[in-house]
Amino acid sequence: MKKTGVTIFLLAITVSVSPRVGERILKNYRIVFYNVENFFDMVDDSATADEEFLPGGMRGWNSTKYRKKQANISKVIAAIGGWDAPPLIGLCEVESNKALTDLTRYSPLAALKYEFIHHESPDPRGIDTALLYQPELFRPVADEALKVSFPEHPHMTTRDILYVSGIVPSNDTLHVFVCHFPSRLGGEMESENKRMTVAARLKAKIDELYRIYHNPNIVVMGDFNDYPDNRSLTEVLAAKEPSGDISATELYNLMIPLQKAGKGTHKYQGESGVLDQIIVSGALLNPQSGFYTLPQDVRIFDADFLLEDDRNYLGKQPFRTYVGMRYNDGFSDHLPVYVDCWY
């Protein structure tokens, strides 16, 4: 019964329609970001440190757990979409092209017929960012892996920033960035310069788009390993709160109000915070344009099945795949976020 129900749910794809605005009927276009937590395939990559997630490795990774991980990611995406398949899904902590192929071709997600864009990055563990897309609703025009270097540490490597531009149903061009900034391993302040360096690389590409295009539609999504009020996002990226007068040439962090409201996508030592964020250009916040969103259209997807009891600090926390080295049979240590656009 469960398998049949999931299949029907995934196949039931319709077009969601908003109320009529004047003579215009608006259609929904949902953009999702999800840190899927260690989505490793089972193939040894000699160039990366993936030994923990190999059959016989210390985490006990095997085909059963790999298929369960695929099914869990599929369930989350289907649930976020409701009756619709989200047209764009940014992912991070994905190991390989094989993992993405297995997810989009051989898991329950296959019914939604996603294509994907992915580049192998120089991350030491081999985890990358990727973009899933519905070909009928997003036509890629260009994509690039933005390399990041650290002048003070020339041998250090990190995840690339994935940049993709494409055409949406309104015939507008949408510029999409999928990010996974360096972790806080070793301490927040000790690692801050790494995140600021990545933010500077991202800002340089965005500034380039502003020079080439008039008021470009930009979506930046990712796990920034910083909160909306940290310097990498406020000073380097210059992402503001979406309030007051909106400028087409500024960036706006849609997650700031959620952070202020005490919401979170991740929990560490009892404290929830918004590490996973969606940032947009001011041009996308113009309801008079053919493709737009509004500040209130962003959400943290916190369905009950994605949460478990926090026995150490009380309340709820994301239902993880692993807790330390222990397999927890959950989804991820991060909650997905999404924003609804309209055309």
C-alpha positions as a printed Julia matrix, in Angstrom:
343×3 Matrix{Float64}:
  0.0    0.0     0.0
  2.74   2.48    0.91
  4.59   2.0    -2.36
  1.42   2.47   -4.4
  0.56   5.62   -2.45
  3.99   7.15   -3.06
  3.79   6.35   -6.77
  0.38   7.97   -7.13
  1.58  10.98   -5.15
  4.6   11.47   -7.37
  2.63  11.06  -10.57
 -0.13  13.47   -9.61
  1.43  16.58  -11.13
 -0.87  19.49  -11.91
 -0.46  23.22  -12.34
 -1.13  25.25   -9.22
 -2.83  28.54   -9.93
 -3.09  31.62   -7.72
 -6.14  33.9    -7.64
 -6.68  36.11  -10.65
 -4.85  39.45  -10.45
 -6.57  41.83  -12.8
 -6.62  40.04  -16.14
 -3.67  37.88  -15.19
 -3.78  34.39  -13.69
 -0.57  33.69  -11.84
  1.14  30.31  -11.87
  3.39  29.11   -9.09
  7.08  28.36   -9.58
  8.65  26.81   -6.48
 12.43  26.92   -5.98
 13.87  24.6    -3.32
 17.19  24.23   -1.56
 18.11  21.16    0.48
 21.3   20.07    2.21
 20.73  16.3     1.97
 23.53  15.32    4.41
 26.17  12.98    3.02
 24.49  11.59   -0.09
 27.36   9.3    -1.08
 27.29   6.6    -3.72
 29.04   3.31   -2.97
 31.88   3.66   -5.48
 35.4    4.43   -4.31
 36.77   7.71   -5.67
 40.52   7.47   -5.27
 40.82  11.28   -5.47
 38.64  11.97   -2.42
 38.32  10.89    1.21
 35.1    8.92    0.78
 36.24   5.79    2.65
 33.74   6.24    5.47
 30.86   5.86    3.0
 31.99   2.72    1.23
 30.74  -0.83    1.85
 32.84  -2.13    4.72
 33.71   1.4     5.83
 33.42   2.65    9.39
 29.89   4.04    8.87
 28.51   0.75    7.61
 27.27   2.32    4.36
 25.65  -0.28    2.11
 23.12  -0.71   -0.69
 20.16  -0.82    1.7
 21.08   2.48    3.31
 21.9    4.02   -0.07
 18.47   3.12   -1.47
 16.81   4.39    1.72
 18.65   7.68    1.32
 17.35   8.0    -2.25
 13.81   7.21   -1.11
 14.04   9.76    1.7
 15.22  12.55   -0.6
 12.42  11.64   -3.03
  9.84  11.79   -0.25
 10.98  15.25    0.83
 10.89  16.66   -2.69
  7.48  15.17   -3.39
  6.12  16.53   -0.12
  7.47  20.03   -0.77
  5.91  20.06   -4.22
  2.51  18.82   -3.1
  0.65  18.25   -6.36
  3.4   19.95   -8.35
  7.0   18.98   -9.0
  9.2   21.93   -7.91
 10.81  23.24  -11.12
 14.21  23.93   -9.5
 15.94  22.17   -6.62
 19.4   23.09   -5.39
 21.18  20.33   -3.5
 24.38  20.15   -1.52
 26.39  17.32    0.04
 25.94  15.18   -3.08
 28.97  13.08   -3.92
 28.76  12.4    -7.62
 27.11  12.23  -10.99
 26.31   8.59  -10.2
 24.45   9.51   -7.01
 22.4   12.06   -8.95
 21.73   9.63  -11.8
 20.55   6.97   -9.37
 18.35   9.54   -7.61
 16.7   10.89  -10.75
 16.49   7.64  -12.74
 16.18   4.73  -10.3
 14.49   6.06   -7.16
 10.84   7.07   -6.61
 11.89  10.51   -7.88
 12.22   9.02  -11.39
  8.49   9.6   -11.95
  9.11  13.36  -11.91
 11.67  13.18  -14.76
 14.22  15.63  -13.39
 17.4   16.48  -15.25
 20.42  17.76  -13.34
 23.52  19.91  -13.61
 26.57  18.97  -11.58
 30.33  19.55  -11.66
 32.91  17.62   -9.69
 34.52  19.98   -7.22
 37.87  19.82   -5.39
 36.24  19.33   -2.0
 38.45  16.93   -0.01
 35.51  14.64    0.88
 34.13  14.81   -2.65
 30.78  16.42   -1.78
 29.36  18.87   -4.31
 26.42  21.08   -5.15
 23.92  20.31   -7.9
 20.77  21.65   -9.51
 17.77  19.49  -10.41
 15.37  21.0   -12.93
 12.17  20.26  -14.8
 13.04  20.62  -18.53
  9.54  21.88  -19.37
  9.89  24.72  -16.85
 13.57  25.61  -16.96
 15.74  25.63  -20.07
 19.44  25.9   -19.13
 21.46  28.33  -21.21
 24.82  28.29  -19.43
 26.42  26.75  -16.37
 29.75  27.15  -14.63
 31.59  25.86  -11.58
 33.01  28.91   -9.84
 36.35  27.93   -8.36
 37.43  29.34   -5.02
 41.05  29.86   -3.97
 42.46  30.96   -0.63
 45.51  33.22   -1.14
 46.69  32.72    2.45
 46.34  28.93    2.08
 47.16  28.09   -1.57
 46.77  24.33   -1.09
 43.35  24.56    0.56
 40.29  23.53   -1.47
 36.54  23.76   -0.99
 33.29  23.23   -2.84
 32.74  25.15   -6.06
 29.8   27.53   -6.37
 27.42  26.22   -9.02
 26.12  28.9   -11.39
 23.34  28.16  -13.88
 21.35  30.52  -16.06
 18.17  29.45  -17.82
 14.85  30.48  -19.28
 11.67  30.22  -17.2
  8.12  29.98  -18.63
  7.68  33.77  -18.7
 10.67  33.86  -21.11
 12.7   35.7   -18.49
 16.28  34.66  -17.75
 16.9   33.41  -14.24
 20.42  33.31  -12.8
 20.79  30.65  -10.12
 23.64  30.04   -7.68
 23.86  26.94   -5.47
 26.33  27.33   -2.6
 27.85  25.33    0.23
 30.21  27.59    2.16
 33.06  26.15    4.29
 32.06  24.67    7.63
 32.68  26.09   11.09
 35.04  23.24   11.93
 37.7   24.6    14.26
 35.51  27.44   15.48
 33.29  30.16   14.04
 35.82  32.97   14.19
 38.75  30.78   13.19
 36.93  29.68   10.0
 35.15  32.97    9.19
 37.73  34.19    6.67
 37.13  31.09    4.55
 33.44  31.87    4.24
 34.17  35.51    3.53
 36.53  34.47    0.73
 33.83  32.29   -0.85
 31.3   35.12   -0.45
 33.7   37.46   -2.25
 33.96  35.01   -5.17
 30.17  34.82   -5.33
 29.81  38.62   -5.15
 32.32  39.08   -7.98
 30.22  36.87  -10.28
 27.01  38.66   -9.29
 28.62  42.05   -9.95
 29.61  40.72  -13.37
 25.97  39.85  -14.09
 24.92  43.36  -13.11
 27.43  44.76  -15.6
 26.2   42.52  -18.42
 22.43  42.47  -17.8
 19.91  45.15  -16.96
 18.34  44.33  -13.57
 19.0   40.55  -13.7
 16.77  38.07  -11.9
 19.11  36.33   -9.43
 18.49  33.56   -6.89
 21.31  32.59   -4.51
 20.56  29.54   -2.38
 22.66  27.35   -0.19
 24.0   26.22    3.14
 26.16  29.19    4.04
 27.39  27.84    7.38
 26.75  31.39    8.53
 23.59  33.08    9.74
 21.91  35.99    7.93
 23.58  38.52   10.25
 27.13  37.2     9.82
 29.74  39.26    7.98
 30.08  37.0     4.95
 26.47  37.77    4.06
 25.95  41.3     5.42
 29.31  42.87    4.56
 30.8   40.87    1.69
 27.66  39.79   -0.14
 25.75  42.87    1.11
 22.44  41.0     1.39
 19.83  43.17    3.1
 16.53  42.57    4.82
 13.63  42.74    2.32
 11.82  45.75    3.76
 11.26  49.36    2.82
 12.25  50.55   -0.64
 13.57  47.74   -2.83
 16.35  48.45   -5.31
 16.69  46.28   -8.42
 20.47  46.41   -8.06
 20.69  45.18   -4.45
 20.53  41.7    -2.92
 17.92  40.75   -0.31
 18.1   37.87    2.14
 14.58  36.48    2.39
 15.5   34.47    5.5
 16.22  37.42    7.79
 12.6   37.72    9.04
 12.51  33.97    9.75
 15.76  34.18   11.7
 14.36  37.1    13.71
 11.26  35.03   14.43
 13.41  32.32   16.01
 13.05  29.81   13.19
 15.84  27.48   12.14
 16.97  25.01    9.5
 19.67  23.45   11.67
 20.17  22.89   15.39
 23.48  22.89   17.23
 23.76  22.36   20.99
 20.13  23.28   21.48
 20.24  26.47   19.39
 18.31  26.64   16.11
 19.45  28.96   13.34
 19.0   29.65    9.68
 22.11  28.34    7.95
 20.17  27.46    4.78
 19.07  30.59    2.98
 17.58  32.05   -0.18
 18.8   35.45   -1.34
 17.36  37.27   -4.36
 18.06  40.35   -6.43
 15.73  43.28   -6.0
 14.52  42.82   -9.56
 12.81  39.59   -8.48
 10.85  41.47   -5.8
  8.94  43.56   -8.34
  5.35  42.24   -8.68
  4.93  44.24  -11.88
  7.46  42.06  -13.69
  6.73  38.87  -15.58
  8.48  36.65  -13.03
  8.69  37.63   -9.37
  8.47  36.66   -5.72
  7.55  38.45   -2.49
  9.31  38.42    0.91
  6.47  36.45    2.49
  6.76  33.68   -0.11
  9.76  31.98    1.52
  9.35  29.01    3.85
 11.29  26.5     5.94
  9.84  23.06    5.24
  9.48  21.54    8.71
  7.04  18.69    8.18
  6.67  16.42   11.2
  8.36  13.47    9.48
 11.56  15.55    9.14
 11.81  16.13   12.9
 12.6   14.06   15.97
 12.75  14.75   19.7
 15.87  16.5    20.94
 16.59  14.42   24.02
 19.56  16.52   25.12
 18.17  20.03   24.78
 14.39  19.43   24.53
 12.12  20.47   21.69
 12.56  19.11   18.19
 15.53  18.81   15.87
 16.07  17.64   12.26
 15.8   13.86   11.89
 19.35  13.08   10.78
 20.78  10.26    8.69
 23.68   9.95   11.15
 24.23  11.18   14.68
 27.99  11.17   14.97
 29.01   7.75   13.68
 25.68   6.13   14.57
 23.23   5.45   11.74
 19.96   7.18   12.67
 17.84   6.15    9.64
 16.63   9.73    9.14
 16.64  12.36    6.42
 19.18  15.14    7.03
 20.63  17.37    9.72
 19.21  20.34    7.78
 15.65  21.29    6.86
 14.82  22.31    3.28
 13.87  25.86    2.38
 11.87  27.1    -0.58
 10.52  30.24   -2.19
  7.44  30.57   -4.37
  7.81  32.68   -7.49
  4.95  33.72   -9.78
  4.57  34.22  -13.51
